[in-house]
Amino acid sequence: MENKRANCIIEVSADGVNGRYAVGIMNMRQALDLPEMPSLSYTHPDPVKAAAGIVVSRKELAGFMACR
């Protein structure tokens, strides 16, 4: 059975010298397949929370994937 949460769309961003910048829009599986970098953050998978600007860590994102 495929985890439907893997298809939730999130935005990945990174800390840069001039502030945060978007890396890309992707599903959760693609985001977790990116190299592990401490500068990356991920919008919350819940669209309402994402619109409010709530971001999560890679560990938290992986936790959302584990939930079914």
Secondary structure, DSSP 8 states (H G I E B T S, - for coil): ---GGGG-EEEEEEEETTEEEEEEEEEHHHHHHS---TTEEEE-SSHHHHHTT-EE-HHHHHHHHH--
